[in-house]
């Protein structure tokens, strides 16, 4: 007897429907075809134990299972439930005429209970697009999949519930999520607040500018100056995520199995990988490609602490994603693209000793040591970072001050207002939403300067020997400063402030 059951495979952040054909005939054998990986090939042991422990069995006959399309690689243990239901139906142990209307996914334990799967959200989106009535999956993933309205989502704890639903018509509780209510309910304010920061007013101003235009930022200062502490508070002043951004972010985290019961991700992600990370772990990839840290930071912040300690090859692979805001991974038979629109925040010591710009510490680093240290970060990568800012230690008088500084909520209001101005400015441009995303043509259109501003920038370019990319970065930052100042035009004040945020372009850094 031939039976068809439907599952799904995730490639990149998109899903493709997989038709599982199960045929049982005279003879003995278990044949699984259609490019399954080892986890799927081992599924017959899990399925046999799960069925036996729940009063069913794998028939002693010739079982042929084809996973179509047969030329597409399938991976993971999430097909256990799909294969088990196909075998039970094809062998006549259950009657399940409604199988064709559902996508069914789930990993089986030996006792028949269901374990969470990856990619529930993109699978649910594809199921709705292809006209399936519902999606049956493990209970832990149900809220994540139920974000897709118009699709019946049923979360099951074990295989018996699924068998009872199809064979005996036993009801299962449908999981329903009001996506808008879920979105606004979970938009809690971030844990870290700028009101806890003592002093560092110039750094807070710099981070406000970075948040206002989505600019990449590097903090340079000695150990203990507060670089990491400041970076952790950056998400608290970013504008709240839109519903569309929340869905995009949830989709990526769903692919790597980091959502589960949370449902919709409503906070901007903050990722801080260790400096020993590999290039594949950072940008994504592998034999079976998975999103890397830069994609998990999509719509949020990627923080690289102690930037020169990262392997140079790791830093260099970020150059293209920083420009294109997506990363493409190519394999022989397919290509996947992951979105990676993130704010890069990096920190570093100003010298090997760490105290080059500390006025209270003696300079013990030679120019050659400084050049070798800064040479760990390539010029093209630094050019892609819009803002360089020096962080100096906070004096005792400010540390002991009991008064609270300006809170993140007040700063966020100004940032949100500036972002709204940019949204209106770029309304006619589909791929540009804030100043950091402008290309050269748009910079010329929206960052026009008067004669005094042009003269100031020319002088700075010549004295600091800045590259053309640094020129564009300065204009983008100046545009954001003007937006925060509610000014339609750029003037010398905006340019002068933007120029001072190119610390690493100064000759003094090389001794």
C-alpha positions in Angstrom: 0.0 0.0 0.0 1.3 3.5 -0.9 0.8 6.5 1.4 2.0 10.1 1.1 2.8 12.3 4.1 4.2 15.8 3.9 7.1 17.3 5.8 9.4 20.3 5.1 13.1 21.1 4.7 14.6 24.5 5.5 17.3 26.0 3.2 18.6 29.4 4.3 15.6 31.0 5.9 13.1 29.5 3.5 11.3 26.2 3.6 10.5 23.7 0.9 7.8 21.0 1.1 9.0 17.4 1.2 6.7 14.6 0.0 7.4 11.4 2.0 6.1 8.4 0.0 5.9 5.1 1.9 5.2 1.9 0.1 4.9 -1.5 1.9 5.0 -4.7 -0.2 5.9 -8.4 0.0 9.4 -9.1 1.1 11.8 -8.0 3.9 13.8 -4.8 4.1 13.8 -1.2 5.0 14.9 1.1 2.1 15.1 4.9 2.7 16.0 7.0 -0.4 15.9 10.6 -1.5 19.3 11.9 -0.2 18.6 11.6 3.6 21.5 12.3 6.0 22.7 10.0 8.8 20.2 11.4 11.3 17.3 10.4 9.0 18.8 7.0 8.2 19.0 6.3 11.9 15.3 7.2 12.4 14.1 3.6 11.9 15.6 2.6 15.3 13.9 5.5 17.0 10.6 4.9 15.2 10.7 1.1 16.0 11.2 1.7 19.7 8.6 4.5 19.9 5.9 2.4 18.1 6.6 -0.7 20.1 6.4 1.3 23.4 3.0 2.6 22.3 1.3 -0.6 21.1 2.3 -0.5 17.4 5.1 -2.0 15.3 7.1 -1.7 12.1 5.8 -4.5 9.9 8.2 -7.2 8.9 7.8 -6.5 5.1 9.6 -4.6 2.4 9.3 -0.9 3.3 10.4 1.6 0.7 10.4 5.3 1.6 11.1 8.0 -0.9 11.7 11.6 0.2 10.8 13.8 -2.8 12.2 15.8 -4.5 14.9 13.1 -4.5 17.7 15.4 -5.6 17.4 17.7 -2.6 19.5 16.9 0.5 17.4 16.3 3.7 18.9 16.6 7.1 18.0 16.3 10.8 15.8 14.1 13.0 12.6 16.2 12.6 11.2 13.7 10.0 10.7 10.9 12.6 7.0 11.7 13.2 6.4 12.1 9.4 8.0 8.7 8.6 6.3 7.0 11.5 2.8 8.1 10.5 3.5 7.1 6.9 4.5 3.6 8.0 1.5 3.2 10.3 -0.9 4.3 7.5 0.7 2.3 4.7 0.6 -0.9 6.9 -3.0 -0.4 7.8 -2.5 0.0 11.5 -4.3 3.4 11.4 -6.7 5.1 9.1 -5.5 8.6 8.3 -7.3 10.1 5.3 -6.6 13.7 6.4 -2.8 13.3 6.2 -2.6 15.1 2.9 -3.9 18.3 4.4 -1.1 18.7 7.1 2.6 19.3 7.3 3.9 17.0 10.1 7.3 17.3 11.7 8.8 16.1 15.0 11.7 14.2 16.5 10.7 11.0 18.4 12.1 9.8 21.7 12.1 6.1 22.3 9.0 6.4 24.5 7.1 8.2 21.8 7.4 11.7 23.2 8.2 14.6 20.8 11.3 16.7 20.9 11.6 20.3 19.5 12.5 20.9 15.9 14.3 23.8 14.1 12.8 26.1 11.6 9.1 25.9 12.7 8.3 29.5 11.6 9.6 29.3 8.0 7.9 25.8 7.7 4.6 27.3 8.8 4.9 30.2 6.4 5.5 27.8 3.5 2.7 25.5 4.5 0.2 28.4 4.4 1.6 29.6 1.0 1.1 26.1 -0.4 -2.5 25.8 0.8 -2.1 23.2 3.6 -4.8 23.2 6.3 -2.6 22.8 9.3 0.8 22.0 10.8 1.4 19.3 13.5 4.6 19.6 15.5 6.0 19.3 19.0 4.3 21.3 21.7 7.5 23.4 22.4 7.4 24.8 18.9 3.6 25.5 18.7 3.6 29.2 19.6 6.4 29.9 17.2 4.5 28.3 14.3 1.2 29.8 15.4 2.5 33.3 14.7 1.4 32.5 11.1 -2.3 33.4 11.1 -4.6 31.4 8.8 -2.9 28.1 9.5 -4.2 25.5 12.0 -1.3 24.7 14.4 -1.4 21.8 16.8 1.3 21.1 19.3 1.6 17.5 20.4 3.4 16.0 23.4 3.7 12.5 22.0 2.9 10.3 19.0 -0.2 8.9 20.6 -1.9 12.3 20.5 -1.2 12.6 16.8 -2.4 9.0 16.0 -5.6 9.7 18.0 -6.2 12.9 16.1 -6.0 11.2 12.6 -7.2 7.7 13.4 -9.9 8.2 16.0 -10.8 11.8 15.5 -9.7 12.8 19.0 -9.5 16.6 19.3 -6.2 18.3 19.8 -6.0 21.8 21.2 -5.2 24.3 18.5 -2.5 26.8 19.4 -3.7 30.4 18.6 -1.5 33.5 18.9 -2.6 37.0 18.4 0.5 38.3 16.7 -0.1 42.0 17.5 -1.0 41.4 21.1 2.1 39.1 21.4 4.3 41.7 19.8 3.2 44.6 22.0 3.0 42.5 25.2 6.6 41.3 24.9 8.2 44.7 24.1 9.7 45.1 27.5 12.3 47.7 28.1 15.9 46.3 28.0 17.6 45.4 31.2 20.6 47.8 30.8 20.0 51.5 31.0 22.2 54.5 30.3 21.0 56.1 33.6 23.5 53.8 35.4 26.5 55.2 33.5 28.6 57.7 35.4 30.2 60.4 33.4 31.1 59.5 29.8 28.8 62.2 28.4 30.7 62.4 25.1 30.5 58.6 24.6 26.8 58.6 25.3 26.4 61.4 22.7 28.5 59.3 20.2 26.3 56.2 20.8 23.2 58.3 20.4 24.5 59.4 17.0 25.3 55.8 16.1 21.8 54.6 17.1 20.2 57.5 15.3 21.7 56.6 11.9 22.4 52.9 12.3 26.2 53.5 12.1 28.9 51.0 12.9 31.0 52.1 15.9 34.4 51.2 17.5 35.3 52.1 21.1 39.0 52.6 21.8 40.1 52.8 25.4 42.2 51.2 28.2 41.0 48.2 30.2 38.3 49.1 32.7 37.2 52.3 31.0 33.7 50.9 30.4 33.7 49.9 26.8 31.7 46.7 27.3 29.4 48.3 29.8 28.5 51.0 27.3 28.1 48.6 24.4 25.6 46.4 26.3 23.4 49.5 26.7 23.2 50.4 23.0 20.1 48.2 22.3 18.2 50.2 25.0 18.3 53.4 22.8 17.6 51.8 19.5 14.0 52.3 18.2 11.6 49.5 19.1 11.4 46.8 16.5 8.6 46.9 14.0 6.3 43.9 13.5 8.0 43.1 10.2 11.5 43.3 11.8 10.3 41.0 14.6 9.1 38.4 12.1 12.4 38.6 10.1 14.4 38.2 13.3 12.3 35.3 14.6 12.6 33.5 11.3 16.4 33.5 11.5 16.5 32.4 15.1 13.9 29.7 14.3 16.3 28.1 11.8 18.9 27.5 14.5 16.3 26.4 17.1 16.6 29.4 19.4 12.9 30.4 19.7 10.8 27.5 21.0 8.2 28.7 23.5 9.1 32.4 23.2 6.9 32.7 20.1 7.8 36.1 18.6 11.1 37.8 19.3 10.3 41.4 20.2 13.7 42.6 21.5 16.6 43.6 19.2 19.2 40.8 19.4 22.6 41.6 21.0 25.3 39.0 20.1 28.8 39.0 21.6 30.8 36.1 20.2 34.2 35.2 21.8 37.3 36.2 19.9 38.2 32.6 19.2 35.2 32.3 16.8 35.8 30.8 13.4 34.9 32.5 10.1 32.1 30.0 9.4 30.6 30.5 12.9 30.6 34.2 12.3 29.2 34.5 8.8 27.4 31.2 8.6 28.0 28.1 6.4 29.1 24.6 7.1 28.5 21.4 5.3 24.8 22.0 5.8 24.7 25.8 5.9 23.4 27.5 9.1 23.2 31.2 9.9 26.2 32.7 11.7 26.5 35.3 14.4 26.1 38.2 11.9 22.7 36.8 10.8 21.6 36.1 14.3 22.4 39.8 14.9 20.0 40.9 12.1 18.0 44.0 13.1 20.2 44.2 16.3 23.8 44.7 17.5 26.9 42.5 16.9 29.5 43.3 19.6 33.1 42.3 19.0 35.1 42.8 22.2 38.9 43.2 21.9 38.7 43.4 18.1 42.5 42.9 17.4 42.3 39.5 19.2 40.0 38.1 16.5 41.7 36.2 13.7 42.3 38.5 10.7 40.6 36.0 8.3 37.5 36.2 10.5 37.4 40.0 10.4 38.0 40.1 6.7 35.0 37.9 5.8 32.7 40.6 7.4 33.6 43.2 4.8 31.1 42.1 2.2 28.2 41.5 4.6 28.8 45.0 6.2 28.4 46.5 2.7 25.6 44.4 1.3 23.7 43.6 4.5 23.3 40.0 3.5 25.6 37.0 3.2 25.5 34.5 0.4 26.8 30.9 0.9 27.3 28.8 -2.2 27.5 25.1 -2.4 27.7 22.8 -5.5 24.0 22.2 -5.7 22.4 25.2 -4.0 23.0 28.7 -2.8 21.5 30.2 0.4 21.3 33.9 1.4 20.9 35.1 5.0 20.0 38.7 5.9 22.6 40.4 8.0 21.5 44.0 8.6 23.2 44.7 11.9 25.0 47.4 13.8 28.6 46.5 14.4 30.0 47.7 17.7 33.6 46.8 18.4 36.0 47.6 21.2 39.8 47.6 21.4 42.7 48.8 23.6 44.5 51.7 22.0 47.9 49.9 22.2 49.3 46.5 23.3 49.8 47.9 26.8 46.3 49.2 26.8 47.1 52.7 28.1 48.2 54.7 25.0 45.5 57.4 25.4 45.4 57.4 29.2 46.7 60.8 30.4 47.7 59.3 33.8 49.8 56.4 32.4 53.3 56.5 30.9 53.6 55.6 27.2 55.6 52.4 27.1 54.7 51.3 23.5 57.1 52.0 20.6 55.8 53.2 17.3 56.7 49.9 15.7 54.7 47.9 18.3 51.7 50.3 17.8 51.8 49.8 14.1 52.0 46.0 14.4 49.1 46.1 16.9 46.8 48.3 14.7 47.9 46.3 11.6 45.8 43.4 12.9 42.8 45.3 11.7 42.8 46.1 8.0 42.2 49.5 6.6 39.2 48.4 4.5 37.5 47.1 7.6 38.1 50.2 9.6 36.8 52.3 6.6 33.5 50.4 7.0 33.2 51.6 10.6 31.6 55.0 10.6 32.5 56.2 14.1 35.7 55.8 16.0 35.6 57.2 19.6 38.1 57.2 22.4 36.9 56.1 25.9 38.9 57.3 28.9 38.6 56.1 32.5 36.0 57.9 34.6 37.5 59.9 37.5 36.5 59.0 41.1 34.5 62.2 41.6 32.0 61.1 38.9 32.0 57.4 39.9 31.0 58.4 43.4 28.3 60.8 42.3 24.9 59.5 43.4 22.9 61.4 40.8 21.5 59.4 37.9 22.4 60.3 34.4 20.0 60.7 31.4 18.1 57.5 31.0 17.8 55.4 27.9 14.2 56.2 27.4 14.9 59.9 26.9 17.7 59.2 24.4 15.6 56.6 22.6 12.9 59.3 22.0 15.4 61.5 20.2 16.8 58.5 18.2 13.3 57.4 17.2 12.4 60.9 16.0 15.6 61.1 13.9 14.8 57.6 12.4 11.3 58.8 11.5 12.8 61.7 9.6 15.0 59.2 7.7 12.1 56.9 7.0 10.2 59.8 5.4 13.3 60.9 3.5 14.0 57.4 2.0 10.3 56.4 1.5 10.7 56.1 -2.2 13.9 53.9 -1.9 13.0 50.2 -1.2 16.3 49.1 0.4 17.3 52.2 2.4 15.7 53.0 5.8 18.3 54.9 7.7 21.4 57.0 6.9 24.0 54.2 7.3 22.4 52.4 4.3 22.9 55.2 1.8 25.1 54.5 -1.2 27.3 57.1 -2.9 24.6 58.4 -5.2 22.2 58.9 -2.3 24.9 60.6 -0.2 25.4 63.2 -3.0 21.6 63.8 -3.1 20.9 64.0 0.7 24.1 65.3 2.1 24.7 68.5 0.1 27.1 71.0 1.7 27.6 74.8 1.5 30.9 76.4 0.7 32.3 76.7 4.3 31.4 73.0 5.0 33.1 71.9 1.8 36.2 73.8 2.7 36.3 72.3 6.2 35.9 68.8 4.9 38.5 69.3 2.2 41.0 70.5 4.8 40.3 67.4 7.1 40.6 65.0 4.2 44.0 66.4 3.2 45.4 66.6 6.7 44.2 63.2 7.8 44.8 61.5 4.5 41.3 60.0 4.5 40.1 57.5 1.9 37.0 58.0 -0.3 35.1 55.6 1.8 36.0 57.6 5.0 34.7 60.7 3.1 31.3 59.0 2.6 31.3 57.9 6.3 31.8 61.4 7.5 28.9 62.7 5.4 26.6 60.0 6.6 27.4 60.7 10.3 27.0 64.4 9.7 23.6 63.8 8.1 22.6 61.9 11.3 23.8 64.7 13.6 21.8 67.1 11.6 18.7 64.9 11.9 19.2 64.7 15.7 19.5 68.5 15.6 16.2 68.7 13.6 18.1 70.5 10.8 17.3 69.9 7.1 20.7 71.2 5.9 24.3 70.3 6.9 26.4 73.0 8.3 30.0 73.3 9.6 28.9 72.3 13.2 27.6 68.9 11.9 30.7 68.3 9.8 33.1 69.3 12.5 31.5 66.9 15.0 31.5 64.0 12.4 35.2 64.6 11.5 36.2 64.2 15.2 34.7 60.7 15.2 37.5 59.3 13.0 40.1 58.8 15.8 42.0 55.9 14.1 42.6 58.0 11.0 44.9 60.4 13.0 48.6 60.1 12.6 49.1 60.3 16.4 47.8 56.7 16.8 50.9 55.5 15.1 53.2 57.2 17.6 
